[in-house]
Amino acid sequence: MRDAVGDDVGRWPAGEPGFWRQVVEQLGTALLVLDTAGRVIAANPAAERLLGRTTAAMRGADAHDLLHRDADGNKVPRGRCPLLHALAEGKDAQGEGGTYLRDDGRLLAVSWSASPLTADGSVKGMALLFTDATGDRRIHRERTARTRALEDLNERLSLVAEITDVLGQTLETDEALARLVRLLVPRLADWAAVDLRTGSGEVHRVAVTGPEGRDAGFQGRRAPAPEETGAGEDSPLERVLTGGGSVLQERVAAVTPTAGHPPLAALHSGFLAAVGASSAVTVPLGARDRITGALTVVRTDLAHPFDQGDLEVVGDVGRRVGMVIDNTRRYGRQRAVAEAMQRNLLAPLPRPGHLQLAARYQPAPAGSQVGGDWYDAFMLKDGALALVIGDVVGHDLTAAAGMAQLHGILRSLAWDHTGPPGAVVDRLDAAMPIITTVPLATLILARVEGDPDTGPWTLRWASAGHPPPLLLSPDGTACYLEAGQGLLLGTGPVGGTGRPDATHPLKPGSTLLLYTDGLVETPGSDLGTGLDRLRRHALALALAHEPLDTLCGDILAHLPPGSTDDVALLALRVPPP
């Protein structure tokens, strides 16, 4: 040291004083010695080199005021200095986040350690060791930046994966787009808007969402669709819709739509202005050769604009959404054809005197499938009324075609048959593997016997593994008709006795419901619960004297959520006395 430390803080430890001075001066770690007031007493050569200051220039100066700064070069309040706290308490201390000011004005990141110097049981000063931590801090910043980049990438990939999963859960375009914008806001953007091309040559803004789900009044707006090629370079939305590729607006210029703006450009710039956009990304929905629309996402914070990475993520989302929209539109066309076919196979109901009939068919809520559920009612040769409810195994066009086959064969077999329904069902079961493609089916065939105008009426039926009919009586009771049960169609010969039949009187004012299992079976619920729910709900409607057609509609309207099957429902009401 340039000055003997012992002159101020006591004598050196036992040994050769020259030896310890040599150790300190050759020490590679910077060392400052402070007195009890925090003034610099001595410094070794390593400290001089690191701070760019001589011992003579530092001696007597307050070390905190001279050296200690924050990361921006500002003086640190004395009350926040851990070294001064340690000096006042006479305790060891260390730190990793300090910053010292060199003589040339540069800031030096340091790691430091301080120990009190004592003599005769009292603190005489503090020895402060410190090292250059600039490299460590740079490494830490680089490591932090890499970690944040990986976290950001993982978040973006997770968002894309979640969007893909959620969009795959529905084949309804409106529902898919509503789910999309709810996922994008606020995780990726502050606002999101979806524009779709329509078959009438327009662009329709079908979904807009922002903070708290607000739509800023832009949802539902329309504008003429641009040409496939040509103008549109001045408007990101036009450029995207005409195949010009995705557009990243890192800084959205303030543009006020005027009467001279093309309608589509005005729609886009007006939206950005209305929501206070500072940055925006617009990407096509679908591939370049099949663009069904555009997705625009907006940020309003100037400090966090979209970047190239965001453009790639949103572009990937746009391609996936385009495929979903294409699939849902194709599904919609297929489903419309399938449903039309299904409904056309269901014959109109007869008008059997004073007996009332009503029926409903409801397709499955999801998938491009139709089922094999059907109902039928027709007059028999002997004047009885035939009622049929059935369900072919499967949920596709094959099942619907099989239903049509059984429908026609059963009418032929039953029309002139005056015997019990079970015998007709047996004949149908025997014919089914020969002249149809149906593997298995359930069915109820019933005869309503009695004068159509005056009665009395009796129900005679046979069931091939089908849910039991529900009878609602005018006295306020309801019961399932469990008798007459036999095996499913397609399971093989029943035996020498044939299928069982059952009979039950139909009192004046009673209502009979025949239905398929989609009405009482839902995922996560057992059959008993579904049957009880139907009984209670139908009875309440009957006691309210709802018209038969209204009763059928209300029953289907109260199907529990989660149903995945189609439903057929046939209702008969006997006139009151």
Summary of the structure (lengths in Angstrom):
residues: 577
radius of gyration: 42.3
end to end distance: 122.5
largest distance: 133.1
contacts: 1858
relative contact order: 0.06
helix: 37%
strand: 27%
